């Protein structure tokens, strides 16, 4: 058990912070490091988290990373990081296929974990990781940032108000040209569009349409994909049919750019969310397609601060999951993506 789990009073009395370590030193790790540094200098978070350590497979790379962001410690192996008793929370920033193995190792070493999306490569891995979290009673939460952002509540409140009437359909897309990144095209690393970008429209629907509150469930899936030359999915089309007749359609691709918008259509009007990957604003329209109002989204440091703060607070409160992304939601999304891949006939080499 970590030194701080369930010890909020002691931490506050002694002025202790949640020491955060980053496992991996790729692009997303740099984004998290920048976030941690900004949080340490922000009065809202400065007494909560501390940027502490980074581990990479190369000691020089880790040292350069630590120096750039002012981290106290760097390690040239993941085992060294796991042996450090001062590490309270490990952010796992490696490719999808490695999350389960590395997450289990962290938990068994007494470290709480914040696991970058997608949580794992498949449901079996997710179940193994969550079972280890249950056994160790440590925090294990998925770092899909849109689940933790204030925009989530803004969208939910608009729907709940009845302003756009009864929701009947939704659409969302997220596409980036990312085939230049080796992990995206490599089957052994669970590459492809679905786990990297397709997961966002799926989560957008899950939150916006109430599947995360059991208001409706997916009854059927229509889907197709265009394969990349390595066999992974390059461009995906996904239609989710819910048990009450609502339908949601998504497009995801690693081949091109898109407007990244998400729309929720109701009987009295509709709403358009600008950039489902990090909602920048929400526009509402009436039945005549005339704008009725615009909703601003609160300013953020980087957007990642919300998931870090949630994880840190959960550790201090002795919780094993974050309410913004409970284990049940993570598992449901993984099962849904497994179903989608099954319909494509797409398996990763390790499956």
Secondary structure, DSSP 8 states (H G I E B T S, - for coil): --TTTT-HHHHHHHT--EEEEEE--SHHHHHHHHHHHHHHTSTTTTTTEEEEEEE-SSHHHHHHHHHHHT-SEEESSHHHHHT-TT--EEEE-S-GGGHHHHHHHHHHTT-EEEEESSSSSSHHHHHHHHHHHHHHT--EEEE-GGGTSHHHHHHHHHHHHTTT-SEEEEEEEEE---TTSHHHH-GGGT-SHIIIIIHHHHHHHHHHTTGGGTS--EEEEEEEEEE-TTSSEEEEEEEEEETTS-EEEEEEESSS-----EEEEESSEEEEES-TTS--EEEEEETTS-EEEEEE----SSS-HHHHHHHHHHHHTT-SS-GGG-HHHHHHHHHHHHHHHHHHT---TT-
